[in-house]
Amino acid sequence: MPSVSWIQFEVEGMTCGGCERSVARALGRVPTATDAGASAGAKHAWARLDPAKAEEARAAIQRAGFTAGPWRIVDQPPGR
């Protein structure tokens, strides 16, 4: 079973709740990803996933039409 961590991504281009949902949906489609979310105000997105899938998740955000910057492992996503 793969290890799973909270991964947070810097995301540019989100301006509304629809954008947040689009990014969260894109992350949720990545294998091993759960609990995906995004915040336009904080310019971050996050999900619990295998760190080996983080680049795949970053690419998914970009395919959804947003600029995905660096990612990092965090203890918990924003607001939790």
C-alpha distance (Angstrom), angle and dihedral (degrees) to the residues before:
residue distance angle dihedral
M1 . . .
P2 3.83 . .
S3 3.78 120.4 .
V4 3.79 112.8 -108.1
S5 3.82 127.0 -152.0
W6 3.78 137.4 167.3
I7 3.81 106.2 -93.4
Q8 3.81 120.2 -166.5
F9 3.80 123.2 -161.6
E10 3.79 130.1 -163.2
V11 3.82 106.7 -127.1
E12 3.80 129.1 -171.2
G13 3.79 125.5 -165.9
M14 3.81 101.9 42.0
T15 3.81 110.0 129.6
C16 3.82 105.5 159.8
G17 3.78 147.9 14.8
G18 3.80 90.5 -84.0
C19 3.79 89.4 58.1
E20 3.81 90.6 49.3
R21 3.81 90.5 51.9
S22 3.81 91.8 48.0
V23 3.80 92.1 52.7
A24 3.82 93.0 44.7
R25 3.81 90.5 49.0
A26 3.82 91.2 50.0
L27 3.80 90.8 50.9
G28 3.80 91.9 46.3
R29 3.80 90.6 59.7
V30 3.81 93.0 61.0
P31 3.82 113.0 100.6
T32 3.84 112.6 -99.0
A33 3.85 92.4 14.1
T34 3.80 119.2 132.8
D35 3.80 135.9 159.0
A36 3.82 93.4 28.7
G37 3.78 119.2 179.2
A38 3.78 142.6 155.9
S39 3.79 140.8 -156.1
A40 3.80 120.8 -153.0
G41 3.81 90.5 -166.7
A42 3.80 94.4 52.7
K43 3.82 92.7 37.4
H44 3.80 90.0 -132.8
A45 3.78 138.0 118.7
W46 3.79 126.9 -169.4
A47 3.77 144.0 -176.4
R48 3.76 140.0 169.4
L49 3.79 105.2 -110.1
D50 3.77 146.3 133.6
P51 3.83 106.4 -75.4
A52 3.81 87.6 -134.8
K53 3.84 86.1 68.2
A54 3.83 95.2 50.7
E55 3.81 95.0 100.7
E56 3.81 89.8 48.0
A57 3.81 88.0 51.9
R58 3.81 91.5 48.6
A59 3.81 89.2 52.2
A60 3.83 89.9 50.0
I61 3.81 90.3 55.4
Q62 3.79 89.6 51.0
R63 3.82 92.4 48.4
A64 3.82 87.0 54.2
G65 3.81 87.6 61.4
F66 3.79 103.1 -98.2
T67 3.79 133.6 111.6
A68 3.79 109.9 -110.9
G69 3.77 115.4 -161.5
P70 3.78 130.7 -177.2
W71 3.79 122.0 -26.8
R72 3.78 131.2 -149.0
I73 3.77 140.5 -177.3
V74 3.82 112.0 -105.8
D75 3.80 134.0 -174.6
Q76 3.80 91.1 -121.6
P77 3.80 138.0 -15.6
P78 3.81 121.4 -93.0
G79 3.79 114.8 -73.4
R80 3.80 96.9 21.7
